[in-house]
Amino acid sequence: MTARVWDSPPEGEDGEWEEQGEIDYESVTGDVAVWGSGRSEELIRLGRGGMWRVRVRCTGRAQVERVTRDEGTAYGVERYVIDFWPKAG
């Protein structure tokens, strides 16, 4: 997983993503914890609290399905990118 914090919406980042979604997010503290099978040790530091826009993209899900079916648990196959930027207005 890669997390990136921007001053404005990131542009020119299209690519081969299997899934993506975008939401509004409010951070009271300016820190974000990521949860998977448990809470990550590291926090994403936004720099300030407030309203943010968040886009999550992932790839490798189809490959995980295939590897899991054919070989067992797949590790390190999926790739996630999470972008944060301040919500305008």
N, CA, C and O of each residue as an XYZ file, in Angstrom:
356
protein
N       0.839     -1.172      0.000
C       0.000      0.000      0.000
C       0.886      1.237      0.000
O       1.868      1.318      0.738
N       0.523      2.189     -0.836
C       1.198      3.482     -0.885
C       0.172      4.547     -0.555
O      -0.904      4.578     -1.151
N       0.496      5.422      0.391
C      -0.372      6.551      0.735
C       0.341      7.837      0.364
O       1.528      8.015      0.638
N      -0.417      8.738     -0.270
C       0.162     10.017     -0.690
C      -0.765     11.141     -0.264
O      -1.987     11.019     -0.350
N      -0.174     12.240      0.197
C      -0.931     13.409      0.618
C      -0.571     14.554     -0.324
O       0.604     14.856     -0.535
N      -1.602     15.188     -0.887
C      -1.441     16.246     -1.883
C      -2.040     17.547     -1.365
O      -2.879     17.535     -0.465
N      -1.603     18.679     -1.942
C      -2.187     19.984     -1.635
C      -3.453     20.243     -2.447
O      -4.288     21.063     -2.063
N      -3.592     19.537     -3.575
C      -4.739     19.685     -4.465
C      -4.976     18.335     -5.145
O      -4.147     17.433     -5.020
N      -6.087     18.182     -5.858
C      -6.360     16.885     -6.489
C      -5.224     16.457     -7.419
O      -4.781     17.245     -8.254
N      -4.751     15.222     -7.281
C      -3.702     14.731     -8.181
C      -4.260     14.534     -9.588
O      -5.404     14.118     -9.766
N      -3.430     14.842    -10.580
C      -3.854     14.692    -11.971
C      -2.887     13.799    -12.718
O      -1.755     13.588    -12.284
N      -3.341     13.278    -13.845
C      -2.473     12.491    -14.705
C      -2.054     11.162    -14.126
O      -0.974     10.661    -14.436
N      -2.891     10.584    -13.291
C      -2.541      9.347    -12.605
C      -3.356      8.158    -13.086
O      -3.522      7.187    -12.349
N      -3.863      8.218    -14.302
C      -4.628      7.082    -14.809
C      -3.705      5.894    -15.012
O      -2.493      6.057    -15.161
N      -4.270      4.722    -15.018
C      -3.464      3.531    -15.205
C      -4.340      2.304    -15.234
O      -5.554      2.394    -15.418
N      -3.730      1.181    -15.057
C      -4.420     -0.108    -15.093
C      -4.919     -0.470    -13.699
O      -4.309     -1.289    -13.012
N      -6.009      0.130    -13.286
C      -6.580     -0.139    -11.973
C      -7.809     -1.020    -12.135
O      -8.667     -0.748    -12.974
N      -7.893     -2.069    -11.336
C      -9.058     -2.965    -11.389
C     -10.252     -2.360    -10.659
O     -11.400     -2.549    -11.062
N      -9.976     -1.648     -9.603
C     -11.030     -1.034     -8.801
C     -10.547      0.339     -8.355
O      -9.353      0.551     -8.146
N     -11.486      1.268     -8.211
C     -11.158      2.548     -7.599
C     -12.428      3.178     -7.072
O     -13.521      2.947     -7.589
N     -12.265      3.976     -6.035
C     -13.386      4.695     -5.448
C     -12.893      5.974     -4.820
O     -11.709      6.116     -4.514
N     -13.816      6.912     -4.627
C     -13.463      8.219     -4.086
C     -14.560      8.651     -3.111
O     -15.749      8.500     -3.389
N     -14.138      9.194     -1.961
C     -15.098      9.615     -0.931
C     -14.592     10.865     -0.225
O     -13.423     11.230     -0.344
N     -15.499     11.523      0.520
C     -15.113     12.567      1.463
C     -14.754     11.886      2.776
O     -15.331     10.861      3.139
N     -13.793     12.470      3.480
C     -13.325     11.895      4.743
C     -12.997     13.025      5.699
O     -12.331     13.987      5.317
N     -13.457     12.922      6.941
C     -13.115     13.906      7.949
C     -12.118     13.307      8.925
O     -12.358     12.251      9.511
N     -11.000     13.992      9.091
C      -9.994     13.594     10.067
C      -9.965     14.646     11.166
O      -9.649     15.807     10.905
N     -10.285     14.256     12.369
C     -10.290     15.186     13.489
C      -8.861     15.546     13.887
O      -8.578     16.699     14.212
N      -7.959     14.563     13.862
C      -6.591     14.755     14.345
C      -5.582     15.048     13.250
O      -4.510     15.583     13.535
N      -5.895     14.711     11.998
C      -4.921     14.828     10.919
C      -4.115     13.556     10.729
O      -3.207     13.520      9.899
N      -4.431     12.519     11.479
C      -3.781     11.210     11.352
C      -4.816     10.188     10.892
O      -5.991     10.275     11.248
N      -4.362      9.216     10.095
C      -5.245      8.174      9.586
C      -4.603      6.823      9.864
O      -3.428      6.616      9.561
N      -5.370      5.906     10.440
C      -4.916      4.529     10.628
C      -5.538      3.674      9.539
O      -6.710      3.847      9.205
N      -4.772      2.763      8.988
C      -5.256      1.863      7.950
C      -5.478      0.490      8.575
O      -4.648     -0.009      9.336
N      -6.609     -0.100      8.237
C      -6.952     -1.419      8.743
C      -7.006     -2.409      7.591
O      -7.587     -2.115      6.546
N      -6.415     -3.559      7.770
C      -6.515     -4.676      6.835
C      -7.017     -5.852      7.651
O      -8.178     -5.889      8.058
N      -6.141     -6.806      7.886
C      -6.489     -7.897      8.787
C      -6.330     -7.447     10.234
O      -6.710     -8.167     11.157
N      -5.771     -6.263     10.428
C      -5.600     -5.614     11.722
C      -5.176     -4.178     11.471
O      -5.026     -3.754     10.325
N      -4.984     -3.439     12.547
C      -4.587     -2.031     12.417
C      -3.105     -1.945     12.100
O      -2.288     -2.622     12.724
N      -2.758     -1.101     11.119
C      -1.351     -0.916     10.778
C      -0.631     -0.198     11.917
O      -1.239      0.564     12.669
N       0.647     -0.449     12.030
C       1.459      0.204     13.058
C       1.672      1.685     12.745
O       1.670      2.523     13.647
N       1.856      2.000     11.466
C       2.148      3.368     11.065
C       0.870      4.130     10.746
O      -0.102      3.568     10.240
N       0.895      5.420     11.054
C      -0.216      6.297     10.717
C       0.127      7.091      9.456
O       1.293      7.377      9.184
N      -0.900      7.437      8.700
C      -0.743      8.364      7.591
C      -0.937      9.752      8.192
O      -1.972     10.023      8.800
N       0.031     10.616      8.031
C      -0.005     11.968      8.605
C      -0.441     12.963      7.526
O       0.292     13.232      6.574
N      -1.650     13.501      7.697
C      -2.195     14.437      6.715
C      -1.667     15.856      6.913
O      -1.693     16.656      5.978
N      -1.202     16.171      8.082
C      -0.673     17.502      8.347
C      -1.650     18.422      9.058
O      -1.244     19.409      9.672
N      -2.931     18.104      8.979
C      -3.955     18.888      9.675
C      -5.265     18.118      9.662
O      -5.501     17.284      8.787
N      -6.101     18.402     10.626
C      -7.443     17.840     10.640
C      -8.333     18.588      9.667
O      -7.948     19.627      9.130
N      -9.520     18.058      9.445
C     -10.488     18.715      8.566
C     -11.051     17.746      7.540
O     -10.897     16.529      7.650
N     -11.707     18.323      6.538
C     -12.328     17.517      5.487
C     -11.323     17.268      4.368
O     -10.616     18.173      3.925
N     -11.281     16.024      3.929
C     -10.360     15.587      2.881
C     -11.138     14.814      1.830
O     -12.211     14.276      2.103
N     -10.596     14.767      0.653
C     -11.090     13.886     -0.407
C     -10.107     12.737     -0.469
O      -8.897     12.945     -0.379
N     -10.619     11.524     -0.623
C      -9.771     10.329     -0.628
C     -10.116      9.475     -1.840
O     -11.286      9.210     -2.119
N      -9.074      9.047     -2.558
C      -9.258      8.118     -3.673
C      -8.404      6.888     -3.393
O      -7.213      6.991     -3.102
N      -9.037      5.723     -3.487
C      -8.328      4.454     -3.297
C      -8.395      3.694     -4.613
O      -9.461      3.550     -5.211
N      -7.238      3.211     -5.054
C      -7.146      2.413     -6.280
C      -6.424      1.119     -5.949
O      -5.545      1.085     -5.088
N      -6.805      0.055     -6.644
C      -6.103     -1.207     -6.428
C      -5.989     -1.990     -7.727
O      -6.781     -1.826     -8.655
N      -4.992     -2.832     -7.758
C      -4.768     -3.739     -8.865
C      -4.194     -5.037     -8.299
O      -3.657     -5.054     -7.191
N      -4.308     -6.110     -9.056
C      -3.799     -7.403     -8.621
C      -4.846     -8.318     -8.019
O      -4.525     -9.438     -7.621
N      -6.080     -7.874     -7.943
C      -7.131     -8.679     -7.311
C      -7.435     -9.939     -8.107
O      -7.635    -11.005     -7.525
N      -7.472     -9.830     -9.426
C      -7.731    -11.013    -10.259
C      -6.594    -12.021    -10.110
O      -6.828    -13.229    -10.074
N      -5.365    -11.519    -10.024
C      -4.222    -12.408     -9.842
C      -4.282    -13.092     -8.482
O      -3.946    -14.272     -8.377
N      -4.702    -12.383     -7.439
C      -4.854    -12.987     -6.110
C      -5.861    -14.127     -6.166
O      -5.637    -15.197     -5.599
N      -6.964    -13.888     -6.848
C      -7.991    -14.929     -6.975
C      -7.416    -16.175     -7.647
O      -7.654    -17.296     -7.197
N      -6.664    -15.975     -8.719
C      -6.085    -17.100     -9.451
C      -5.038    -17.837     -8.608
O      -5.055    -19.066     -8.538
N      -4.136    -17.100     -7.975
C      -3.091    -17.722     -7.151
C      -3.714    -18.463     -5.981
O      -3.295    -19.577     -5.665
N      -4.693    -17.874     -5.339
C      -5.353    -18.514     -4.195
C      -6.029    -19.811     -4.619
O      -5.959    -20.815     -3.911
N      -6.669    -19.788     -5.754
C      -7.354    -20.982     -6.260
C      -6.355    -22.075     -6.622
O      -6.593    -23.247     -6.328
N      -5.233    -21.710     -7.259
C      -4.291    -22.693     -7.783
C      -3.202    -23.112     -6.798
O      -2.748    -24.256     -6.829
N      -2.773    -22.188     -5.915
C      -1.599    -22.456     -5.088
C      -1.814    -22.283     -3.594
O      -1.057    -22.839     -2.799
N      -2.821    -21.529     -3.194
C      -3.009    -21.210     -1.780
C      -2.941    -19.708     -1.584
O      -3.118    -18.943     -2.532
N      -2.689    -19.294     -0.378
C      -2.686    -17.877     -0.040
C      -1.669    -17.099     -0.869
O      -0.522    -17.518     -1.024
N      -2.107    -15.966     -1.395
C      -1.245    -15.092     -2.210
C      -0.773    -13.927     -1.341
O      -1.580    -13.243     -0.711
N       0.526    -13.713     -1.317
C       1.104    -12.607     -0.544
C       1.782    -11.618     -1.481
O       2.442    -12.011     -2.443
N       1.612    -10.323     -1.188
C       2.324     -9.288     -1.926
C       1.909     -9.126     -3.375
O       2.690     -8.630     -4.187
N       0.696     -9.533     -3.713
C       0.250     -9.472     -5.109
C      -0.587     -8.221     -5.363
O      -0.394     -7.543     -6.372
N      -1.509     -7.914     -4.462
C      -2.348     -6.733     -4.642
C      -1.528     -5.475     -4.387
O      -0.600     -5.475     -3.578
N      -1.884     -4.402     -5.091
C      -1.235     -3.109     -4.895
C      -2.317     -2.058     -4.716
O      -3.239     -1.954     -5.526
N      -2.196     -1.283     -3.650
C      -3.152     -0.226     -3.334
C      -2.441      1.117     -3.310
O      -1.313      1.221     -2.828
N      -3.104      2.146     -3.831
C      -2.626      3.521     -3.731
C      -3.776      4.346     -3.157
O      -4.890      4.321     -3.680
N      -3.495      5.080     -2.073
C      -4.496      5.924     -1.430
C      -4.002      7.367     -1.517
O      -2.924      7.695     -1.021
N      -4.799      8.220     -2.150
C      -4.461      9.635     -2.302
C      -5.408     10.465     -1.435
O      -6.620     10.246     -1.439
N      -4.843     11.420     -0.692
C      -5.596     12.354      0.137
C      -5.297     13.775     -0.338
O      -4.148     14.097     -0.639
N      -6.314     14.619     -0.407
C      -6.104     16.045     -0.652
C      -7.218     16.815      0.033
O      -8.321     16.291      0.189
N      -6.946     18.071      0.454
C      -7.973     18.847      1.155
C      -9.215     19.037      0.301
O      -9.133     19.316     -0.895
N     -10.352     18.881      0.932
C     -11.613     19.072      0.213
C     -11.868     20.564      0.051
O     -11.789     21.324      1.016
N     -12.168     20.971     -1.152
C     -12.436     22.387     -1.444
C     -13.773     22.810     -0.852
O     -14.741     22.049     -0.840
N     -13.798     24.036     -0.367
C     -15.013     24.697      0.081
C     -15.709     24.030      1.159
O     -16.749     24.509      1.612
